Amino acid sequence: MNLVSIGISHRTAEVDVRERMWLSADETRQAMTTLKERWFAECMLVSTCNRTEVYGLGREGPVSHDDLKSFLIAFKNAGSAVGPGHFYESSGDAAVAHLFRVASGTDSQVIGDIQILNQVKEAFQLAREMNALGPVMNRLMQATLHVGKRTRTETSICEGAVSVSYAAVELASKIFADLSKKAALLIGAGETGELTMRHLVGKEIGRIYVANRTKEKAEALTRELGGTVVDYEKLNEALNLVDIVITSVSSPSYVVQPEHVHEVMRRRSNNPLFLIDIGVPRNIHPASRKIENVFLYDMDALRSIVDRNLERRMAELPRVDSIVQEETEEFFRWAAGLQAGPTIQEFRDSLEGIRRQEVEKNINRFKPEDRDLVELVTRRIVNKILHGPTEVLKQGDAQTDRDTAARILALRELFRLSSNGSEPHES
C-alpha cells in the first residue's frame, strides 16, 4: 500500500522548533489542497502543540518523504530553524501503526494523553470536509478511532492523574464525594492556578472563588470559567466560605498560617477542610496539617501520586502495543481485500455459487436432454454479468487509483463479499 507519513514531534524537536511547524485550521486546509494537487489521492494532516504529521495515499506510486519534508518546511517558511533531520518518516504498516499509537496516547509527551484522540478525530473530520478522504483513509479513520476506544476501555493507560494540578483535584474529589455541593478558593491565577481551576470546573465544583494579587487576572479567569473574585487582602475571610483551598502563588512567606486555619475550623464546626499547596516555595504553613479534620498536601505529596500513576500507565504499554498490532493487521487484511484480483475472483465465486444453487434447485423441471443447455446458458449469463465490472476493475490498481479503490469497495459492500468487505468498526 502506498501509504506514507512524515512528522515532527516532541520526540525529535524542541518546543521552539515544533512551534514553527504548527498549522492553524486555515493553514491545514491550504497545505492539504497542495498535497492533493501534487501527490495524494487521499490525505490527512494533524497538527497540535506537540506534533505536526502528514498521512497520505500516493496517487501514482510511493511519494518521496524528502519531498513532503521540503514542502512543509517551505510552506511554513521555517528553513532557518527546521531541517529534514527534525522529521521522522514511515510507510505502509509502520505508518498505520504509528497513527494508532498516536491515537492511543502512547506516543504523547504525557503517556496516556486523553486529548490527542479528539485532536486526531478533528484532523480526520477536517480532511473529510475537504473531500480528502477516500475509501482507504475513511477506513483508516474508523480503525484509528476504534484503537483509541479500545485503548481506553481495555487498558488503564489513561487513568490516574499525571499532572500536579489534576492530582490535586482528584484528591479533593476523593475526600469530598460530591464536589457539586462544595466550594473552593483558588489563591493565585497563574498558569498552574488556571489549570487547577479548569480541572475543578470539569469536576463540576459547586462554587469557586479566586484571589490574586493582580485583581485583573482573577477577573479575566472568572469571566472565562465562572466563579467569584475575592480581595487578596481578605483571604482569611474567604477561607470561611469554602471546603477546598488551593494555593499557587510566589510568596516569600506563608500565605495561610495555622492560626487562620484554627479560626476557620472553629467557625465551620470542624467540618473537613482540604488544603492543597502547589506553590514554590510553599504557601501554607506545614503545621496546619496537625489541626483536626484538616487535610494538607504539598508538592512533594502530589508528585508522589503523579509518579505512582505514571508507573501504572507505563505498565499498560504492552497491552496497548498488542491492541495496535492486532488492529494494524486487521486494517491490512481489509486493505488486501481491496485489490482487484481477489475481489474479481470472489465476485465470480459468489455469482457462480448463486447460479449453481438455482440450477440444482430447478434442474428437475427440465427434460434430461435440455439440462446441459441450462448449464451452458446460465454460465454464459454469469460471464456476461461479470464482464463489465471485471474490465473496469482491471483497468486500475486499488493501491494507486482512488476511483478503482472506491469501485472495489462499493462492489464488495453491494455483494457482501467475504469478511474483508464487512462494515468498519464503530468508533
C-alpha positions, 0 to 999 in steps of 0.5 A: 500500500502506498501509504506514507507519513512524515512528522515532527514531534516532541520526540525529535524537536524542541518546543521552539522548533515544533512551534514553527511547524504548527498549522492553524485550521486555515493553514491545514486546509491550504497545505492539504489542497497542495498535497492533493494537487501534487501527490495524494489521492487521499490525505490527512494532516494533524497538527497540535502543540506537540506534533505536526504529521502528514498521512497520505495515499500516493496517487501514482506510486510511493511519494518521496518523504524528502519531498513532503519534508521540503514542502512543509518546511517551505510552506511554513517558511521555517528553513532557518530553524527546521531541517529534514533531520527534525522529521521522522518518516514511515510507510505502509504498516509502520505508518498505520501503526504509528497513527494508532499509537498516536491515537492511543496516547502512547506516543504523547509527551504525557503517556496516556494523553486523553486529548490527542484522540479528539485532536486526531478525530478533528484532523480526520473530520477536517480532511473529510470536509475537504473531500480528502478522504477516500475509501482507504483513509475513511477506513483508516479513520474508523480503525484509528478511532476504534484503537483509541476506544479500545485503548481506553476501555481495555487498558488503564493507560489513561487513568490516574492523574499525571499532572500536579494540578489534576492530582490535586483535584482528584484528591479533593474529589476523593475526600469530598464525594460530591464536589457539586455541593462544595466550594473552593478558593483558588489563591493565585491565577497563574498558569498552574492556578488556571489549570487547577481551576479548569480541572475543578470546573470539569469536576463540576465544583459547586462554587469557586472563588479566586484571589490574586494579587493582580485583581485583573487576572482573577477577573479575566479567569472568572469571566472565562470559567465562572466563579467569584473574585475575592480581595487578596487582602481578605483571604482569611475571610474567604477561607470561611466560605469554602471546603477546598483551598488551593494555593499557587502563588510566589510568596516569600512567606506563608500565605495561610498560617495555622492560626487562620486555619484554627479560626476557620475550623472553629467557625465551620464546626470542624467540618473537613477542610482540604488544603492543597499547596502547589506553590514554590516555595510553599504557601501554607504553613506545614503545621496546619496539617496537625489541626483536626479534620484538616487535610494538607498536601504539598508538592512533594505529596502530589508528585508522589501520586503523579509518579505512582500513576505514571508507573501504572500507565507505563505498565499498560504499554504492552497491552496497548502495543498488542491492541495496535498490532492486532488492529494494524493487521486487521486494517491490512487484511481489509486493505488486501481485500481491496485489490482487484484480483481477489475481489474479481475472483470472489465476485465470480465465486459468489455469482457462480455459487448463486447460479449453481444453487438455482440450477440444482434447485430447478434442474428437475423441471427440465427434460434430461436432454435440455439440462446441459443447455441450462448449464451452458446458458446460465454460465454464459449469463454469469460471464456476461454479468461479470464482464463489465465490472471485471474490465473496469476493475482491471483497468486500475490498481486499488493501491494507486487509483482512488476511483478503482479503490472506491469501485472495489469497495462499493462492489464488495459492500453491494455483494457482501463479499467475504469478511474483508468487505464487512462494515468498519468498526464503530468508533 
